[in-house]
Amino acid sequence: MKIAVTSQGATLESKMDPRFGRAAYIMIVDSETMAFEVFDNSENANALKGAGIKTSVLISENGAKVLLTGYCGPNAFKTLHTGGLKVVNDVNGSVKEAVLAFNDGIFTYSEGPNKDGHW
């Protein structure tokens, strides 16, 4: 399964970025093989508004079915949910640790956002 993970760097050993829409990188990791693609998210991270929605589209268009992140706001969560993606909030550590923990069934899917929206 393809899993999107917010990241501060471009390797599996990189620390997760706690932000979703404004994360430095989005990594799409195959949970079975650990093969991954890295997406520089700077354009979305620097957007005046709509960063979470734009990043949601990025991960959806690249086949992810699950998002592992620290914080996800209401607009992004709604966009992800509408697109059929499941979200796991409050995740930290390295990208690799997060994917392995997901594979081990450590996480539960979030029922809603865990961050207020930006006004």
PDB file as gemmi writes it, atoms N, CA and C in Angstrom:
CRYST1    1.000    1.000    1.000  90.00  90.00  90.00 P 1                      
ATOM      1  N   MET A   1       0.839  -1.169   0.000  1.00  0.00           N  
ATOM      2  CA  MET A   1       0.000   0.000   0.000  1.00  0.00           C  
ATOM      3  C   MET A   1       0.891   1.242   0.000  1.00  0.00           C  
ATOM      4  N   LYS A   2       0.461   2.245  -0.733  1.00  0.00           N  
ATOM      5  CA  LYS A   2       1.205   3.503  -0.755  1.00  0.00           C  
ATOM      6  C   LYS A   2       0.758   4.387   0.403  1.00  0.00           C  
ATOM      7  N   ILE A   3       1.754   4.840   1.166  1.00  0.00           N  
ATOM      8  CA  ILE A   3       1.504   5.672   2.336  1.00  0.00           C  
ATOM      9  C   ILE A   3       2.231   6.999   2.160  1.00  0.00           C  
ATOM     10  N   ALA A   4       1.513   8.100   2.359  1.00  0.00           N  
ATOM     11  CA  ALA A   4       2.129   9.430   2.326  1.00  0.00           C  
ATOM     12  C   ALA A   4       2.602   9.764   3.735  1.00  0.00           C  
ATOM     13  N   VAL A   5       3.826  10.289   3.824  1.00  0.00           N  
ATOM     14  CA  VAL A   5       4.400  10.664   5.111  1.00  0.00           C  
ATOM     15  C   VAL A   5       4.989  12.071   4.973  1.00  0.00           C  
ATOM     16  N   THR A   6       4.684  12.934   5.934  1.00  0.00           N  
ATOM     17  CA  THR A   6       5.275  14.274   5.935  1.00  0.00           C  
ATOM     18  C   THR A   6       6.695  14.171   6.465  1.00  0.00           C  
ATOM     19  N   SER A   7       7.627  14.845   5.794  1.00  0.00           N  
ATOM     20  CA  SER A   7       9.038  14.666   6.134  1.00  0.00           C  
ATOM     21  C   SER A   7       9.816  15.980   6.094  1.00  0.00           C  
ATOM     22  N   GLN A   8      10.850  16.037   6.941  1.00  0.00           N  
ATOM     23  CA  GLN A   8      11.745  17.183   6.944  1.00  0.00           C  
ATOM     24  C   GLN A   8      12.888  17.001   5.956  1.00  0.00           C  
ATOM     25  N   GLY A   9      13.093  15.798   5.437  1.00  0.00           N  
ATOM     26  CA  GLY A   9      14.186  15.510   4.514  1.00  0.00           C  
ATOM     27  C   GLY A   9      13.738  14.540   3.440  1.00  0.00           C  
ATOM     28  N   ALA A  10      14.706  14.088   2.648  1.00  0.00           N  
ATOM     29  CA  ALA A  10      14.390  13.288   1.465  1.00  0.00           C  
ATOM     30  C   ALA A  10      14.819  11.825   1.573  1.00  0.00           C  
ATOM     31  N   THR A  11      15.019  11.321   2.805  1.00  0.00           N  
ATOM     32  CA  THR A  11      15.387   9.912   2.974  1.00  0.00           C  
ATOM     33  C   THR A  11      14.456   9.264   3.990  1.00  0.00           C  
ATOM     34  N   LEU A  12      14.460   7.946   4.025  1.00  0.00           N  
ATOM     35  CA  LEU A  12      13.640   7.219   4.990  1.00  0.00           C  
ATOM     36  C   LEU A  12      14.072   7.503   6.432  1.00  0.00           C  
ATOM     37  N   GLU A  13      15.325   7.890   6.609  1.00  0.00           N  
ATOM     38  CA  GLU A  13      15.832   8.183   7.946  1.00  0.00           C  
ATOM     39  C   GLU A  13      15.497   9.607   8.399  1.00  0.00           C  
ATOM     40  N   SER A  14      14.942  10.416   7.500  1.00  0.00           N  
ATOM     41  CA  SER A  14      14.579  11.797   7.840  1.00  0.00           C  
ATOM     42  C   SER A  14      13.508  11.817   8.916  1.00  0.00           C  
ATOM     43  N   LYS A  15      13.577  12.854   9.752  1.00  0.00           N  
ATOM     44  CA  LYS A  15      12.540  13.043  10.759  1.00  0.00           C  
ATOM     45  C   LYS A  15      11.252  13.468  10.078  1.00  0.00           C  
ATOM     46  N   MET A  16      10.152  13.023  10.634  1.00  0.00           N  
ATOM     47  CA  MET A  16       8.861  13.451  10.114  1.00  0.00           C  
ATOM     48  C   MET A  16       8.680  14.942  10.365  1.00  0.00           C  
ATOM     49  N   ASP A  17       8.014  15.595   9.453  1.00  0.00           N  
ATOM     50  CA  ASP A  17       7.621  16.988   9.634  1.00  0.00           C  
ATOM     51  C   ASP A  17       6.252  16.949  10.307  1.00  0.00           C  
ATOM     52  N   PRO A  18       6.074  17.621  11.437  1.00  0.00           N  
ATOM     53  CA  PRO A  18       4.785  17.551  12.121  1.00  0.00           C  
ATOM     54  C   PRO A  18       3.655  18.237  11.360  1.00  0.00           C  
ATOM     55  N   ARG A  19       4.006  19.126  10.439  1.00  0.00           N  
ATOM     56  CA  ARG A  19       2.991  19.854   9.671  1.00  0.00           C  
ATOM     57  C   ARG A  19       2.587  19.019   8.462  1.00  0.00           C  
ATOM     58  N   PHE A  20       1.346  19.164   8.036  1.00  0.00           N  
ATOM     59  CA  PHE A  20       0.922  18.477   6.826  1.00  0.00           C  
ATOM     60  C   PHE A  20       1.075  19.383   5.607  1.00  0.00           C  
ATOM     61  N   GLY A  21       0.217  20.352   5.453  1.00  0.00           N  
ATOM     62  CA  GLY A  21       0.221  21.191   4.246  1.00  0.00           C  
ATOM     63  C   GLY A  21       1.502  21.965   4.042  1.00  0.00           C  
ATOM     64  N   ARG A  22       2.174  22.302   5.111  1.00  0.00           N  
ATOM     65  CA  ARG A  22       3.400  23.083   5.022  1.00  0.00           C  
ATOM     66  C   ARG A  22       4.652  22.255   5.316  1.00  0.00           C  
ATOM     67  N   ALA A  23       4.530  20.938   5.187  1.00  0.00           N  
ATOM     68  CA  ALA A  23       5.696  20.064   5.354  1.00  0.00           C  
ATOM     69  C   ALA A  23       6.723  20.356   4.268  1.00  0.00           C  
ATOM     70  N   ALA A  24       7.986  20.183   4.599  1.00  0.00           N  
ATOM     71  CA  ALA A  24       9.056  20.423   3.624  1.00  0.00           C  
ATOM     72  C   ALA A  24       8.979  19.430   2.462  1.00  0.00           C  
ATOM     73  N   TYR A  25       8.737  18.170   2.797  1.00  0.00           N  
ATOM     74  CA  TYR A  25       8.658  17.114   1.781  1.00  0.00           C  
ATOM     75  C   TYR A  25       7.474  16.205   2.078  1.00  0.00           C  
ATOM     76  N   ILE A  26       6.970  15.625   1.026  1.00  0.00           N  
ATOM     77  CA  ILE A  26       5.988  14.551   1.134  1.00  0.00           C  
ATOM     78  C   ILE A  26       6.643  13.317   0.529  1.00  0.00           C  
ATOM     79  N   MET A  27       6.678  12.252   1.300  1.00  0.00           N  
ATOM     80  CA  MET A  27       7.233  10.999   0.796  1.00  0.00           C  
ATOM     81  C   MET A  27       6.092  10.007   0.617  1.00  0.00           C  
ATOM     82  N   ILE A  28       6.054   9.371  -0.539  1.00  0.00           N  
ATOM     83  CA  ILE A  28       5.086   8.309  -0.794  1.00  0.00           C  
ATOM     84  C   ILE A  28       5.874   7.003  -0.711  1.00  0.00           C  
ATOM     85  N   VAL A  29       5.556   6.197   0.305  1.00  0.00           N  
ATOM     86  CA  VAL A  29       6.313   4.993   0.600  1.00  0.00           C  
ATOM     87  C   VAL A  29       5.437   3.768   0.355  1.00  0.00           C  
ATOM     88  N   ASP A  30       5.981   2.789  -0.360  1.00  0.00           N  
ATOM     89  CA  ASP A  30       5.309   1.504  -0.513  1.00  0.00           C  
ATOM     90  C   ASP A  30       5.546   0.734   0.778  1.00  0.00           C  
ATOM     91  N   SER A  31       4.492   0.459   1.516  1.00  0.00           N  
ATOM     92  CA  SER A  31       4.643  -0.142   2.843  1.00  0.00           C  
ATOM     93  C   SER A  31       5.167  -1.571   2.792  1.00  0.00           C  
ATOM     94  N   GLU A  32       5.078  -2.223   1.644  1.00  0.00           N  
ATOM     95  CA  GLU A  32       5.561  -3.604   1.531  1.00  0.00           C  
ATOM     96  C   GLU A  32       7.040  -3.665   1.162  1.00  0.00           C  
ATOM     97  N   THR A  33       7.477  -2.779   0.264  1.00  0.00           N  
ATOM     98  CA  THR A  33       8.854  -2.858  -0.238  1.00  0.00           C  
ATOM     99  C   THR A  33       9.749  -1.753   0.320  1.00  0.00           C  
ATOM    100  N   MET A  34       9.156  -0.730   0.920  1.00  0.00           N  
ATOM    101  CA  MET A  34       9.841   0.465   1.416  1.00  0.00           C  
ATOM    102  C   MET A  34      10.443   1.307   0.283  1.00  0.00           C  
ATOM    103  N   ALA A  35      10.083   1.016  -0.958  1.00  0.00           N  
ATOM    104  CA  ALA A  35      10.461   1.891  -2.078  1.00  0.00           C  
ATOM    105  C   ALA A  35       9.694   3.200  -1.890  1.00  0.00           C  
ATOM    106  N   PHE A  36      10.299   4.320  -2.302  1.00  0.00           N  
ATOM    107  CA  PHE A  36       9.638   5.600  -2.052  1.00  0.00           C  
ATOM    108  C   PHE A  36       9.931   6.613  -3.142  1.00  0.00           C  
ATOM    109  N   GLU A  37       9.027   7.592  -3.210  1.00  0.00           N  
ATOM    110  CA  GLU A  37       9.195   8.770  -4.049  1.00  0.00           C  
ATOM    111  C   GLU A  37       9.175   9.974  -3.121  1.00  0.00           C  
ATOM    112  N   VAL A  38       9.967  10.982  -3.456  1.00  0.00           N  
ATOM    113  CA  VAL A  38      10.033  12.196  -2.654  1.00  0.00           C  
ATOM    114  C   VAL A  38       9.491  13.359  -3.469  1.00  0.00           C  
ATOM    115  N   PHE A  39       8.641  14.156  -2.851  1.00  0.00           N  
ATOM    116  CA  PHE A  39       8.080  15.332  -3.497  1.00  0.00           C  
ATOM    117  C   PHE A  39       8.444  16.557  -2.676  1.00  0.00           C  
ATOM    118  N   ASP A  40       9.132  17.493  -3.304  1.00  0.00           N  
ATOM    119  CA  ASP A  40       9.443  18.772  -2.672  1.00  0.00           C  
ATOM    120  C   ASP A  40       8.119  19.524  -2.543  1.00  0.00           C  
ATOM    121  N   ASN A  41       7.734  19.835  -1.338  1.00  0.00           N  
ATOM    122  CA  ASN A  41       6.449  20.472  -1.089  1.00  0.00           C  
ATOM    123  C   ASN A  41       6.576  21.977  -0.878  1.00  0.00           C  
ATOM    124  N   SER A  42       7.704  22.567  -1.276  1.00  0.00           N  
ATOM    125  CA  SER A  42       7.946  23.984  -0.986  1.00  0.00           C  
ATOM    126  C   SER A  42       6.922  24.910  -1.644  1.00  0.00           C  
ATOM    127  N   GLU A  43       6.461  24.572  -2.818  1.00  0.00           N  
ATOM    128  CA  GLU A  43       5.468  25.431  -3.469  1.00  0.00           C  
ATOM    129  C   GLU A  43       4.189  25.497  -2.631  1.00  0.00           C  
ATOM    130  N   ASN A  44       3.729  24.341  -2.156  1.00  0.00           N  
ATOM    131  CA  ASN A  44       2.539  24.325  -1.312  1.00  0.00           C  
ATOM    132  C   ASN A  44       2.829  24.928   0.065  1.00  0.00           C  
ATOM    133  N   ALA A  45       3.993  24.618   0.622  1.00  0.00           N  
ATOM    134  CA  ALA A  45       4.360  25.111   1.954  1.00  0.00           C  
ATOM    135  C   ALA A  45       4.416  26.632   1.992  1.00  0.00           C  
ATOM    136  N   ASN A  46       4.784  27.240   0.883  1.00  0.00           N  
ATOM    137  CA  ASN A  46       4.910  28.690   0.817  1.00  0.00           C  
ATOM    138  C   ASN A  46       3.667  29.392   0.283  1.00  0.00           C  
ATOM    139  N   ALA A  47       2.620  28.630   0.010  1.00  0.00           N  
ATOM    140  CA  ALA A  47       1.382  29.218  -0.506  1.00  0.00           C  
ATOM    141  C   ALA A  47       0.753  30.121   0.544  1.00  0.00           C  
ATOM    142  N   LEU A  48       0.151  31.187   0.095  1.00  0.00           N  
ATOM    143  CA  LEU A  48      -0.503  32.121   1.011  1.00  0.00           C  
ATOM    144  C   LEU A  48      -1.650  31.441   1.744  1.00  0.00           C  
ATOM    145  N   LYS A  49      -2.419  30.638   1.030  1.00  0.00           N  
ATOM    146  CA  LYS A  49      -3.513  29.883   1.638  1.00  0.00           C  
ATOM    147  C   LYS A  49      -3.732  28.608   0.844  1.00  0.00           C  
ATOM    148  N   GLY A  50      -4.435  27.663   1.446  1.00  0.00           N  
ATOM    149  CA  GLY A  50      -4.775  26.421   0.759  1.00  0.00           C  
ATOM    150  C   GLY A  50      -3.669  25.385   0.707  1.00  0.00           C  
ATOM    151  N   ALA A  51      -2.638  25.528   1.560  1.00  0.00           N  
ATOM    152  CA  ALA A  51      -1.515  24.586   1.516  1.00  0.00           C  
ATOM    153  C   ALA A  51      -1.966  23.154   1.775  1.00  0.00           C  
ATOM    154  N   GLY A  52      -2.846  22.966   2.752  1.00  0.00           N  
ATOM    155  CA  GLY A  52      -3.303  21.613   3.081  1.00  0.00           C  
ATOM    156  C   GLY A  52      -4.114  20.989   1.963  1.00  0.00           C  
ATOM    157  N   ILE A  53      -4.959  21.780   1.341  1.00  0.00           N  
ATOM    158  CA  ILE A  53      -5.779  21.270   0.241  1.00  0.00           C  
ATOM    159  C   ILE A  53      -4.899  20.906  -0.948  1.00  0.00           C  
ATOM    160  N   LYS A  54      -3.951  21.771  -1.284  1.00  0.00           N  
ATOM    161  CA  LYS A  54      -3.054  21.504  -2.411  1.00  0.00           C  
ATOM    162  C   LYS A  54      -2.193  20.277  -2.148  1.00  0.00           C  
ATOM    163  N   THR A  55      -1.720  20.116  -0.920  1.00  0.00           N  
ATOM    164  CA  THR A  55      -0.908  18.957  -0.584  1.00  0.00           C  
ATOM    165  C   THR A  55      -1.758  17.692  -0.593  1.00  0.00           C  
ATOM    166  N   SER A  56      -3.024  17.805  -0.208  1.00  0.00           N  
ATOM    167  CA  SER A  56      -3.949  16.667  -0.276  1.00  0.00           C  
ATOM    168  C   SER A  56      -4.085  16.165  -1.707  1.00  0.00           C  
ATOM    169  N   VAL A  57      -4.205  17.092  -2.634  1.00  0.00           N  
ATOM    170  CA  VAL A  57      -4.312  16.732  -4.048  1.00  0.00           C  
ATOM    171  C   VAL A  57      -3.024  16.030  -4.514  1.00  0.00           C  
ATOM    172  N   LEU A  58      -1.874  16.543  -4.101  1.00  0.00           N  
ATOM    173  CA  LEU A  58      -0.594  15.948  -4.469  1.00  0.00           C  
ATOM    174  C   LEU A  58      -0.529  14.486  -4.056  1.00  0.00           C  
ATOM    175  N   ILE A  59      -0.882  14.196  -2.814  1.00  0.00           N  
ATOM    176  CA  ILE A  59      -0.745  12.804  -2.374  1.00  0.00           C  
ATOM    177  C   ILE A  59      -1.806  11.906  -2.994  1.00  0.00           C  
ATOM    178  N   SER A  60      -2.991  12.442  -3.211  1.00  0.00           N  
ATOM    179  CA  SER A  60      -4.046  11.662  -3.850  1.00  0.00           C  
ATOM    180  C   SER A  60      -3.674  11.312  -5.286  1.00  0.00           C  
ATOM    181  N   GLU A  61      -3.148  12.294  -6.020  1.00  0.00           N  
ATOM    182  CA  GLU A  61      -2.760  12.065  -7.421  1.00  0.00           C  
ATOM    183  C   GLU A  61      -1.610  11.067  -7.551  1.00  0.00           C  
ATOM    184  N   ASN A  62      -0.871  10.849  -6.467  1.00  0.00           N  
ATOM    185  CA  ASN A  62       0.261   9.927  -6.513  1.00  0.00           C  
ATOM    186  C   ASN A  62      -0.042   8.582  -5.858  1.00  0.00           C  
ATOM    187  N   GLY A  63      -1.318   8.297  -5.664  1.00  0.00           N  
ATOM    188  CA  GLY A  63      -1.755   6.959  -5.306  1.00  0.00           C  
ATOM    189  C   GLY A  63      -1.718   6.584  -3.834  1.00  0.00           C  
ATOM    190  N   ALA A  64      -1.464   7.538  -2.953  1.00  0.00           N  
ATOM    191  CA  ALA A  64      -1.445   7.203  -1.523  1.00  0.00           C  
ATOM    192  C   ALA A  64      -2.860   6.883  -1.045  1.00  0.00           C  
ATOM    193  N   LYS A  65      -2.938   5.963  -0.108  1.00  0.00           N  
ATOM    194  CA  LYS A  65      -4.221   5.577   0.495  1.00  0.00           C  
ATOM    195  C   LYS A  65      -4.308   6.005   1.952  1.00  0.00           C  
ATOM    196  N   VAL A  66      -3.143   6.305   2.552  1.00  0.00           N  
ATOM    197  CA  VAL A  66      -3.059   6.678   3.961  1.00  0.00           C  
ATOM    198  C   VAL A  66      -2.065   7.821   4.094  1.00  0.00           C  
ATOM    199  N   LEU A  67      -2.321   8.727   5.035  1.00  0.00           N  
ATOM    200  CA  LEU A  67      -1.395   9.804   5.383  1.00  0.00           C  
ATOM    201  C   LEU A  67      -0.958   9.626   6.824  1.00  0.00           C  
ATOM    202  N   LEU A  68       0.358   9.644   7.049  1.00  0.00           N  
ATOM    203  CA  LEU A  68       0.927   9.679   8.393  1.00  0.00           C  
ATOM    204  C   LEU A  68       1.513  11.069   8.591  1.00  0.00           C  
ATOM    205  N   THR A  69       1.050  11.788   9.613  1.00  0.00           N  
ATOM    206  CA  THR A  69       1.502  13.153   9.851  1.00  0.00           C  
ATOM    207  C   THR A  69       1.377  13.494  11.331  1.00  0.00           C  
ATOM    208  N   GLY A  70       1.869  14.654  11.689  1.00  0.00           N  
ATOM    209  CA  GLY A  70       1.715  15.132  13.052  1.00  0.00           C  
ATOM    210  C   GLY A  70       0.375  15.811  13.241  1.00  0.00           C  
ATOM    211  N   TYR A  71       0.145  16.854  12.438  1.00  0.00           N  
ATOM    212  CA  TYR A  71      -1.056  17.659  12.572  1.00  0.00           C  
ATOM    213  C   TYR A  71      -1.733  17.847  11.219  1.00  0.00           C  
ATOM    214  N   CYS A  72      -3.052  17.763  11.236  1.00  0.00           N  
ATOM    215  CA  CYS A  72      -3.839  17.948  10.019  1.00  0.00           C  
ATOM    216  C   CYS A  72      -5.038  18.817  10.369  1.00  0.00           C  
ATOM    217  N   GLY A  73      -5.175  19.933   9.658  1.00  0.00           N  
ATOM    218  CA  GLY A  73      -6.273  20.865   9.904  1.00  0.00           C  
ATOM    219  C   GLY A  73      -7.576  20.411   9.267  1.00  0.00           C  
ATOM    220  N   PRO A  74      -8.661  21.135   9.570  1.00  0.00           N  
ATOM    221  CA  PRO A  74      -9.992  20.705   9.123  1.00  0.00           C  
ATOM    222  C   PRO A  74     -10.208  20.698   7.615  1.00  0.00           C  
ATOM    223  N   ASN A  75      -9.710  21.699   6.901  1.00  0.00           N  
ATOM    224  CA  ASN A  75      -9.924  21.724   5.449  1.00  0.00           C  
ATOM    225  C   ASN A  75      -9.161  20.597   4.753  1.00  0.00           C  
ATOM    226  N   ALA A  76      -7.920  20.389   5.174  1.00  0.00           N  
ATOM    227  CA  ALA A  76      -7.132  19.300   4.591  1.00  0.00           C  
ATOM    228  C   ALA A  76      -7.747  17.954   4.944  1.00  0.00           C  
ATOM    229  N   PHE A  77      -8.162  17.792   6.203  1.00  0.00           N  
ATOM    230  CA  PHE A  77      -8.751  16.517   6.623  1.00  0.00           C  
ATOM    231  C   PHE A  77      -9.996  16.211   5.791  1.00  0.00           C  
ATOM    232  N   LYS A  78     -10.833  17.210   5.605  1.00  0.00           N  
ATOM    233  CA  LYS A  78     -12.060  17.015   4.813  1.00  0.00           C  
ATOM    234  C   LYS A  78     -11.717  16.641   3.371  1.00  0.00           C  
ATOM    235  N   THR A  79     -10.733  17.314   2.785  1.00  0.00           N  
ATOM    236  CA  THR A  79     -10.323  17.021   1.414  1.00  0.00           C  
ATOM    237  C   THR A  79      -9.782  15.594   1.311  1.00  0.00           C  
ATOM    238  N   LEU A  80      -8.948  15.200   2.263  1.00  0.00           N  
ATOM    239  CA  LEU A  80      -8.395  13.843   2.266  1.00  0.00           C  
ATOM    240  C   LEU A  80      -9.503  12.813   2.422  1.00  0.00           C  
ATOM    241  N   HIS A  81     -10.388  13.043   3.375  1.00  0.00           N  
ATOM    242  CA  HIS A  81     -11.490  12.114   3.630  1.00  0.00           C  
ATOM    243  C   HIS A  81     -12.381  11.971   2.400  1.00  0.00           C  
ATOM    244  N   THR A  82     -12.705  13.095   1.775  1.00  0.00           N  
ATOM    245  CA  THR A  82     -13.538  13.080   0.571  1.00  0.00           C  
ATOM    246  C   THR A  82     -12.864  12.296  -0.551  1.00  0.00           C  
ATOM    247  N   GLY A  83     -11.533  12.381  -0.620  1.00  0.00           N  
ATOM    248  CA  GLY A  83     -10.767  11.651  -1.629  1.00  0.00           C  
ATOM    249  C   GLY A  83     -10.527  10.185  -1.282  1.00  0.00           C  
ATOM    250  N   GLY A  84     -11.063   9.727  -0.156  1.00  0.00           N  
ATOM    251  CA  GLY A  84     -10.938   8.325   0.218  1.00  0.00           C  
ATOM    252  C   GLY A  84      -9.657   7.974   0.961  1.00  0.00           C  
ATOM    253  N   LEU A  85      -8.884   8.974   1.371  1.00  0.00           N  
ATOM    254  CA  LEU A  85      -7.652   8.704   2.112  1.00  0.00           C  
ATOM    255  C   LEU A  85      -7.935   8.646   3.605  1.00  0.00           C  
ATOM    256  N   LYS A  86      -7.220   7.776   4.275  1.00  0.00           N  
ATOM    257  CA  LYS A  86      -7.299   7.671   5.728  1.00  0.00           C  
ATOM    258  C   LYS A  86      -6.126   8.449   6.320  1.00  0.00           C  
ATOM    259  N   VAL A  87      -6.343   9.054   7.485  1.00  0.00           N  
ATOM    260  CA  VAL A  87      -5.336   9.896   8.120  1.00  0.00           C  
ATOM    261  C   VAL A  87      -4.979   9.332   9.486  1.00  0.00           C  
ATOM    262  N   VAL A  88      -3.682   9.347   9.787  1.00  0.00           N  
ATOM    263  CA  VAL A  88      -3.197   9.042  11.126  1.00  0.00           C  
ATOM    264  C   VAL A  88      -2.451  10.275  11.606  1.00  0.00           C  
ATOM    265  N   ASN A  89      -2.982  10.935  12.640  1.00  0.00           N  
ATOM    266  CA  ASN A  89      -2.378  12.125  13.223  1.00  0.00           C  
ATOM    267  C   ASN A  89      -1.478  11.757  14.395  1.00  0.00           C  
ATOM    268  N   ASP A  90      -0.749  12.731  14.881  1.00  0.00           N  
ATOM    269  CA  ASP A  90       0.089  12.594  16.086  1.00  0.00           C  
ATOM    270  C   ASP A  90       1.212  11.573  15.906  1.00  0.00           C  
ATOM    271  N   VAL A  91       1.749  11.477  14.700  1.00  0.00           N  
ATOM    272  CA  VAL A  91       2.840  10.547  14.417  1.00  0.00           C  
ATOM    273  C   VAL A  91       4.159  11.329  14.469  1.00  0.00           C  
ATOM    274  N   ASN A  92       5.206  10.714  15.019  1.00  0.00           N  
ATOM    275  CA  ASN A  92       6.517  11.362  15.044  1.00  0.00           C  
ATOM    276  C   ASN A  92       7.598  10.310  14.858  1.00  0.00           C  
ATOM    277  N   GLY A  93       8.856  10.729  14.920  1.00  0.00           N  
ATOM    278  CA  GLY A  93       9.976   9.835  14.664  1.00  0.00           C  
ATOM    279  C   GLY A  93      10.457   9.990  13.237  1.00  0.00           C  
ATOM    280  N   SER A  94      11.155   8.991  12.741  1.00  0.00           N  
ATOM    281  CA  SER A  94      11.623   9.036  11.353  1.00  0.00           C  
ATOM    282  C   SER A  94      10.524   8.505  10.430  1.00  0.00           C  
ATOM    283  N   VAL A  95      10.679   8.778   9.143  1.00  0.00           N  
ATOM    284  CA  VAL A  95       9.732   8.277   8.156  1.00  0.00           C  
ATOM    285  C   VAL A  95       9.702   6.750   8.217  1.00  0.00           C  
ATOM    286  N   LYS A  96      10.861   6.126   8.246  1.00  0.00           N  
ATOM    287  CA  LYS A  96      10.945   4.664   8.282  1.00  0.00           C  
ATOM    288  C   LYS A  96      10.274   4.099   9.528  1.00  0.00           C  
ATOM    289  N   GLU A  97      10.543   4.701  10.685  1.00  0.00           N  
ATOM    290  CA  GLU A  97       9.914   4.239  11.929  1.00  0.00           C  
ATOM    291  C   GLU A  97       8.398   4.328  11.846  1.00  0.00           C  
ATOM    292  N   ALA A  98       7.903   5.415  11.259  1.00  0.00           N  
ATOM    293  CA  ALA A  98       6.457   5.605  11.144  1.00  0.00           C  
ATOM    294  C   ALA A  98       5.821   4.545  10.254  1.00  0.00           C  
ATOM    295  N   VAL A  99       6.440   4.257   9.117  1.00  0.00           N  
ATOM    296  CA  VAL A  99       5.885   3.253   8.198  1.00  0.00           C  
ATOM    297  C   VAL A  99       5.935   1.868   8.835  1.00  0.00           C  
ATOM    298  N   LEU A 100       7.031   1.541   9.499  1.00  0.00           N  
ATOM    299  CA  LEU A 100       7.140   0.235  10.161  1.00  0.00           C  
ATOM    300  C   LEU A 100       6.105   0.101  11.284  1.00  0.00           C  
ATOM    301  N   ALA A 101       5.883   1.174  12.033  1.00  0.00           N  
ATOM    302  CA  ALA A 101       4.865   1.151  13.087  1.00  0.00           C  
ATOM    303  C   ALA A 101       3.476   0.972  12.482  1.00  0.00           C  
ATOM    304  N   PHE A 102       3.226   1.619  11.346  1.00  0.00           N  
ATOM    305  CA  PHE A 102       1.952   1.447  10.649  1.00  0.00           C  
ATOM    306  C   PHE A 102       1.789  -0.015  10.239  1.00  0.00           C  
ATOM    307  N   ASN A 103       2.845  -0.599   9.670  1.00  0.00           N  
ATOM    308  CA  ASN A 103       2.791  -2.003   9.258  1.00  0.00           C  
ATOM    309  C   ASN A 103       2.512  -2.929  10.434  1.00  0.00           C  
ATOM    310  N   ASP A 104       3.004  -2.562  11.613  1.00  0.00           N  
ATOM    311  CA  ASP A 104       2.806  -3.372  12.820  1.00  0.00           C  
ATOM    312  C   ASP A 104       1.441  -3.138  13.468  1.00  0.00           C  
ATOM    313  N   GLY A 105       0.639  -2.247  12.891  1.00  0.00           N  
ATOM    314  CA  GLY A 105      -0.704  -1.998  13.408  1.00  0.00           C  
ATOM    315  C   GLY A 105      -0.733  -1.141  14.662  1.00  0.00           C  
ATOM    316  N   ILE A 106       0.308  -0.355  14.882  1.00  0.00           N  
ATOM    317  CA  ILE A 106       0.415   0.468  16.086  1.00  0.00           C  
ATOM    318  C   ILE A 106      -0.596   1.621  16.083  1.00  0.00           C  
ATOM    319  N   PHE A 107      -0.907   2.172  14.916  1.00  0.00           N  
ATOM    320  CA  PHE A 107      -1.731   3.374  14.819  1.00  0.00           C  
ATOM    321  C   PHE A 107      -3.195   3.053  14.563  1.00  0.00           C  
ATOM    322  N   THR A 108      -4.040   3.999  14.945  1.00  0.00           N  
ATOM    323  CA  THR A 108      -5.452   3.944  14.576  1.00  0.00           C  
ATOM    324  C   THR A 108      -5.743   5.163  13.707  1.00  0.00           C  
ATOM    325  N   TYR A 109      -6.689   5.021  12.829  1.00  0.00           N  
ATOM    326  CA  TYR A 109      -7.054   6.127  11.949  1.00  0.00           C  
ATOM    327  C   TYR A 109      -7.756   7.220  12.742  1.00  0.00           C  
ATOM    328  N   SER A 110      -7.469   8.448  12.373  1.00  0.00           N  
ATOM    329  CA  SER A 110      -8.054   9.612  13.039  1.00  0.00           C  
ATOM    330  C   SER A 110      -9.493   9.810  12.590  1.00  0.00           C  
ATOM    331  N   GLU A 111     -10.305  10.255  13.533  1.00  0.00           N  
ATOM    332  CA  GLU A 111     -11.719  10.519  13.253  1.00  0.00           C  
ATOM    333  C   GLU A 111     -11.939  11.941  12.746  1.00  0.00           C  
ATOM    334  N   GLY A 112     -10.938  12.811  12.920  1.00  0.00           N  
ATOM    335  CA  GLY A 112     -11.086  14.198  12.511  1.00  0.00           C  
ATOM    336  C   GLY A 112      -9.756  14.918  12.610  1.00  0.00           C  
ATOM    337  N   PRO A 113      -9.755  16.207  12.297  1.00  0.00           N  
ATOM    338  CA  PRO A 113      -8.521  16.994  12.357  1.00  0.00           C  
ATOM    339  C   PRO A 113      -8.050  17.150  13.803  1.00  0.00           C  
ATOM    340  N   ASN A 114      -6.767  17.414  13.972  1.00  0.00           N  
ATOM    341  CA  ASN A 114      -6.225  17.654  15.310  1.00  0.00           C  
ATOM    342  C   ASN A 114      -5.544  19.015  15.412  1.00  0.00           C  
ATOM    343  N   LYS A 115      -5.882  19.882  14.487  1.00  0.00           N  
ATOM    344  CA  LYS A 115      -5.310  21.232  14.445  1.00  0.00           C  
ATOM    345  C   LYS A 115      -6.393  22.179  13.957  1.00  0.00           C  
ATOM    346  N   ASP A 116      -6.450  23.367  14.554  1.00  0.00           N  
ATOM    347  CA  ASP A 116      -7.399  24.372  14.071  1.00  0.00           C  
ATOM    348  C   ASP A 116      -6.989  24.861  12.693  1.00  0.00           C  
ATOM    349  N   GLY A 117      -7.968  25.317  11.929  1.00  0.00           N  
ATOM    350  CA  GLY A 117      -7.701  25.884  10.621  1.00  0.00           C  
ATOM    351  C   GLY A 117      -7.062  27.253  10.738  1.00  0.00           C  
ATOM    352  N   HIS A 118      -6.458  27.707   9.670  1.00  0.00           N  
ATOM    353  CA  HIS A 118      -5.860  29.045   9.629  1.00  0.00           C  
ATOM    354  C   HIS A 118      -6.869  30.006   9.037  1.00  0.00           C  
ATOM    355  N   TRP A 119      -7.005  31.136   9.644  1.00  0.00           N  
ATOM    356  CA  TRP A 119      -7.977  32.133   9.146  1.00  0.00           C  
ATOM    357  C   TRP A 119      -7.285  33.315   8.631  1.00  0.00           C  
TER     358      TRP A 119                                                      
END                                                                             
